[in-house]
Amino acid sequence: MSMAREQTEGVHADREQATTGAPDAVEEIAAAWRRERPGTPVESIGVVTRLWQLAKLFGDDRRRLLAEAGVDPATLDLLSVLRRSGPPYTLSTRDLARQSLVTAGAISQRVARAERDGLVTRGAATGKGRTVLVALTAAGHDLVESTVDQVLGRETELLSGLPPHQRGQLSALLATLLHDVQERLGRHDVSHVGLP
């Protein structure tokens, strides 16, 4: 590794510590690999490790909040997709699976659970063969209305350490990165964090 690169990385690590006021564990991991295996590429550590940490923190916090509200994440996801579809809040199971980014089997389980709890109804689509339509009930509508602001408000609060313009930049960068990684891996079936 060149002396200039070592100095640049050292300055970056110092800046990280100055920003947080504590040693940065992720930078320490990267520095240890640079020391032990000088030729090993470590540029991904600062991004990927932090993404994993953030995903865990956000996922855990969302599950805690939903547990307090008495809602499981998969059910809220189902109800949210129906609510976002607009009146009459009805979608086919195929559309639900596509918008939820889960398999038909997973949607079937979610719908059965939500139907049992009186949150949705399902029935055959008129003149559409085997198409099954799922509709939000009044109870399901009330539940998503009372929960979505709590969840999104909490997550906005957790992002408040970044000013709005940086949140916008980060969102755009993550969208670009996600699309590129999906293309490279041929994977477009990734669900939300914390959902089966």
C-alpha positions as CSV (number, residue, x, y, z in Angstrom):
1,M,0.0,0.0,0.0
2,S,1.3,3.5,-0.9
3,M,2.3,5.9,1.9
4,A,-0.2,8.5,0.4
5,R,-3.0,6.0,0.6
6,E,-2.1,5.0,4.2
7,Q,-2.1,8.7,5.2
8,T,-5.5,9.3,3.4
9,E,-7.0,6.3,5.2
10,G,-5.5,7.4,8.5
11,V,-7.1,10.9,8.1
12,H,-10.4,9.2,7.2
13,A,-10.2,7.1,10.4
14,D,-9.3,10.2,12.5
15,R,-12.3,12.0,11.0
16,E,-14.6,9.1,11.9
17,Q,-13.4,9.1,15.5
18,A,-13.7,12.9,15.7
19,T,-17.3,12.7,14.4
20,T,-18.4,10.1,16.8
21,G,-16.1,10.8,19.8
22,A,-15.2,7.1,20.1
23,P,-13.1,4.7,18.2
24,D,-14.9,3.4,15.1
25,A,-15.1,-0.4,15.3
26,V,-15.7,-0.7,11.5
27,E,-12.6,1.4,10.7
28,E,-10.6,-0.8,13.2
29,I,-11.7,-3.9,11.4
30,A,-10.6,-2.5,8.1
31,A,-7.3,-1.3,9.6
32,A,-6.6,-4.7,11.1
33,W,-7.2,-6.4,7.7
34,R,-4.9,-3.9,6.0
35,R,-2.2,-4.6,8.6
36,E,-2.6,-8.4,8.5
37,R,-3.3,-8.8,4.8
38,P,-2.0,-5.7,2.9
39,G,-3.3,-6.9,-0.5
40,T,-6.8,-7.7,0.7
41,P,-9.4,-5.3,-0.7
42,V,-11.1,-3.7,2.4
43,E,-13.0,-0.8,0.7
44,S,-16.3,-2.6,1.1
45,I,-16.1,-3.0,4.9
46,G,-17.0,0.6,5.6
47,V,-20.2,0.3,3.5
48,V,-21.3,-3.3,3.9
49,T,-20.6,-3.7,7.6
50,R,-22.4,-0.4,8.4
51,L,-25.4,-1.5,6.2
52,W,-25.6,-4.8,8.1
53,Q,-25.5,-2.9,11.4
54,L,-28.1,-0.4,10.4
55,A,-30.4,-3.1,9.0
56,K,-30.2,-5.0,12.3
57,L,-30.8,-1.8,14.4
58,F,-33.7,-0.6,12.2
59,G,-35.2,-4.2,12.0
60,D,-35.0,-4.8,15.7
61,D,-36.5,-1.4,16.5
62,R,-39.4,-1.9,14.1
63,R,-40.1,-5.4,15.5
64,R,-40.0,-3.9,19.1
65,L,-42.4,-1.1,18.1
66,L,-44.8,-3.5,16.3
67,A,-44.7,-6.0,19.2
68,E,-45.8,-3.2,21.6
69,A,-48.6,-2.4,19.1
70,G,-49.6,-6.1,18.9
71,V,-48.8,-6.4,15.1
72,D,-46.4,-8.7,13.5
73,P,-44.2,-7.2,10.6
74,A,-45.5,-9.6,7.9
75,T,-49.1,-8.7,8.7
76,L,-48.4,-5.0,8.7
77,D,-46.6,-5.4,5.4
78,L,-49.6,-7.1,3.9
79,L,-52.1,-4.5,5.3
80,S,-49.8,-1.6,4.1
81,V,-49.7,-2.9,0.5
82,L,-53.5,-3.1,0.5
83,R,-53.8,0.4,2.1
84,R,-51.4,2.0,-0.4
85,S,-53.3,0.5,-3.3
86,G,-56.2,3.0,-2.7
87,P,-59.9,2.4,-2.7
88,P,-61.3,-0.2,-2.7
89,Y,-58.1,-1.6,-1.0
90,T,-58.3,-4.8,-2.9
91,L,-55.6,-6.7,-4.8
92,S,-55.1,-10.2,-6.2
93,T,-52.8,-12.5,-4.4
94,R,-50.4,-12.3,-7.4
95,D,-50.2,-8.5,-7.1
96,L,-49.7,-8.8,-3.3
97,A,-46.8,-11.2,-3.8
98,R,-45.2,-8.9,-6.4
99,Q,-45.6,-5.8,-4.3
100,S,-44.5,-7.4,-1.1
101,L,-41.5,-9.1,-2.8
102,V,-42.3,-12.5,-1.3
103,T,-43.4,-15.8,-2.7
104,A,-47.0,-16.8,-3.5
105,G,-46.8,-19.3,-0.6
106,A,-45.7,-16.6,1.8
107,I,-48.6,-14.4,0.7
108,S,-51.0,-17.3,1.1
109,Q,-49.9,-17.7,4.7
110,R,-50.0,-14.0,5.5
111,V,-53.5,-13.7,4.0
112,A,-54.8,-16.7,5.9
113,R,-53.4,-15.3,9.2
114,A,-54.9,-11.8,8.5
115,E,-58.2,-13.3,7.5
116,R,-58.4,-15.4,10.7
117,D,-57.8,-12.1,12.6
118,G,-60.6,-10.3,10.7
119,L,-58.2,-7.9,9.0
120,V,-58.8,-9.0,5.4
121,T,-61.3,-11.0,3.4
122,R,-60.6,-13.0,0.3
123,G,-62.8,-14.3,-2.5
124,A,-62.7,-15.3,-6.1
125,A,-62.5,-12.6,-8.8
126,T,-65.6,-12.5,-11.0
127,G,-64.9,-13.9,-14.4
128,K,-61.2,-14.3,-13.7
129,G,-60.8,-18.0,-13.2
130,R,-58.7,-18.9,-10.2
131,T,-57.7,-15.3,-9.3
132,V,-58.2,-14.6,-5.6
133,L,-58.8,-11.1,-4.5
134,V,-57.9,-9.9,-1.0
135,A,-59.6,-6.9,0.5
136,L,-58.8,-4.8,3.6
137,T,-61.6,-4.9,6.2
138,A,-62.5,-2.0,8.4
139,A,-60.5,-3.5,11.2
140,G,-57.5,-4.0,9.0
141,H,-57.8,-0.4,7.8
142,D,-58.0,0.9,11.3
143,L,-55.0,-1.2,12.3
144,V,-52.8,0.0,9.5
145,E,-53.9,3.6,10.1
146,S,-53.0,3.5,13.8
147,T,-49.7,1.8,13.2
148,V,-48.1,3.3,10.1
149,D,-47.5,6.7,11.5
150,Q,-45.9,5.2,14.6
151,V,-43.5,3.1,12.5
152,L,-42.6,5.8,9.9
153,G,-42.5,8.5,12.5
154,R,-40.0,6.5,14.6
155,E,-37.8,5.7,11.6
156,T,-37.8,9.4,10.6
157,E,-36.7,10.2,14.1
158,L,-33.9,7.7,13.8
159,L,-32.8,9.3,10.6
160,S,-32.8,12.8,12.1
161,G,-29.1,12.8,12.6
162,L,-28.8,13.6,8.9
163,P,-30.2,16.8,7.5
164,P,-32.9,16.5,4.9
165,H,-30.6,17.0,1.9
166,Q,-28.2,14.3,3.1
167,R,-31.1,11.9,3.6
168,G,-32.1,12.6,0.0
169,Q,-28.5,12.0,-1.2
170,L,-28.2,8.8,0.9
171,S,-31.6,7.5,-0.5
172,A,-30.5,8.1,-4.1
173,L,-27.1,6.5,-3.5
174,L,-28.6,3.4,-1.8
175,A,-31.2,3.1,-4.7
176,T,-28.3,3.2,-7.2
177,L,-26.3,0.6,-5.2
178,L,-29.3,-1.7,-4.7
179,H,-30.2,-1.7,-8.3
180,D,-26.6,-2.4,-9.4
181,V,-26.2,-5.2,-6.8
182,Q,-29.5,-6.8,-7.9
183,E,-28.4,-6.7,-11.5
184,R,-25.0,-8.2,-10.7
185,L,-26.5,-11.0,-8.6
186,G,-29.6,-11.5,-10.7
187,R,-31.7,-11.1,-7.6
188,H,-34.9,-9.0,-7.5
189,D,-36.7,-11.0,-4.8
190,V,-35.3,-9.5,-1.6
191,S,-38.0,-8.7,1.0
192,H,-38.0,-6.1,3.7
193,V,-35.7,-6.4,6.6
194,G,-37.0,-8.6,9.3
195,L,-39.7,-10.2,7.2
196,P,-39.7,-13.9,6.1
